[in-house]
């Protein structure tokens, strides 16, 4: 668990450093303009592009049909801004084309949201009441397993969105052979954060399973 935490901190630091580095590499369009062009190229006209506060808070919200870009991405004219904006639009394209992994992930959202709200308390109660009510811990483990599954389903969704982003940026002539590797590198480190989160979730799940098995 400590190793996962350390890896997460290192990767997050690397991601921030890479984003700052590639934010200094200019291109002719803002992130908002890149997003607008990518959506138009895919015939998507019912999704809005908005600016939000924060740093690396970019995300696509399918419930409101909005691509939410942090100010640095929305207004930035850099390789980093273009890569992040195109990545979020990659999720829009996934949604529009009913990409199977995204559909599966979306179906799990209500269940995982509920699980996240109660799982810590159920696991705690399960450990404390293991001798009298062992089923409670296994219930907590089942709830946590859903969040772990969600983390692993997220991986192909994020990787595919990045692949779509880089391919479109190159085909649209927004990046070239010199700065395309920079866009790929920025998105690669962003993907690593999801990989570490999934591994961390799995490690925690196995930890609770080991507790339940030891107390049989």
PyMOL commands that set and color helices and strands:
alter all, ss='L'
color gray80, all
select helices_A, chain A and resi 2-22+31-41+71-74+79-96+100-128+134-171+180-214
alter helices_A, ss='H'
color red, helices_A
select strands_A, chain A and resi 48-52+59-61+66-70
alter strands_A, ss='S'
color yellow, strands_A
deselect
rebuild
show_as cartoon
